[in-house]
Structure formats: structure tokens, C-alpha cells
Amino acid sequence: MYKKFILFFILFNFISHCGFTPIYSNKTNLNFSITSTEFEGEKIINIFLKNNLNQYKNNKHDRKFKIKIKTEYNKNILSKNKSAATTNFQLTFNAEFQIISNDKIIKILNVSEKVIMDNINDDFEEQKNERIAKQNFASSATNKLLTEISILNDN
């Protein structure tokens, strides 16, 4: 029993100190700032994007970026049942990010995502799920934008 405990302790110690860190664990320590953002397109997704990007509006860093964002959101019917009631929707999200530094466009990033959502008889639940999907679209697009800016900033 004592040998098993020591073996478990040693194994646990090796595994817990393997050096693993999540990719986005140091997002707050980025050495750039976003000075301004301009939004065009779908209102709710733009609000989520604005909230996600506000934490990077810090004037302490030397490297400053301006972001212009154009978003597009569509909800299309995929299938209907025999009584012509909708059974599935496809939610599509497209965003174009123009990354500007020193009044010059240095990169245009396009992000597209799709989600298939089942129709729910309860309209409130369906709207709630659609709002969650929009929030997920904005979060994913923000992560891709920050990764791209980090790569540009390192060069």
C-alpha cells in the first residue's frame, strides 16, 4: 500500500509539472493596444465584439492598432417537415476585420462560421439559443483577431 502511494505521488508530480499552458492563458499580457474600433453590420454581434475588445483598449503599449469591423448574420431555413413547418435553421456569420496601423491597412482578416440549429416550439428558448450562438460567434472571431494581431505584432 505504501509503495502504491509513493508511486501515485511521483506520477502525479511528473504529470502536474509537464509545462502545459492553455493557448489563451496570457491574453491579458499582450503588448499592443486597440485604439479605436468601427463597427458596421449586425447590431447584437457587434455589441458582443465591442465588449470583448474593450479590455484591449490600453494606451500604455507602443504598438497601437485601429480595427474596422463589418459583420453579416443570416438565418436560413434548411429543412421543413410534411406540414411545411421549419425543422432546421442554418445560422451563418461572416466578419471582415481591417487591421490598421499608422493609418495603413496592414491585414484584412475574414472569419466565417456556420451552425445548424433545430427549431424549437418555444420561441423564447429559440431566441435564447440564437443569442448564445451569436455570442459564440463573437467570442470565436475575437480570439482569431487577437491571434492575428499577436502574430503581426511579433513581426
Summary of the structure (lengths in Angstrom):
residues: 155
radius of gyration: 21.8
end to end distance: 55.2
largest distance: 68.6
contacts: 392
relative contact order: 0.16
helix: 41%
strand: 36%
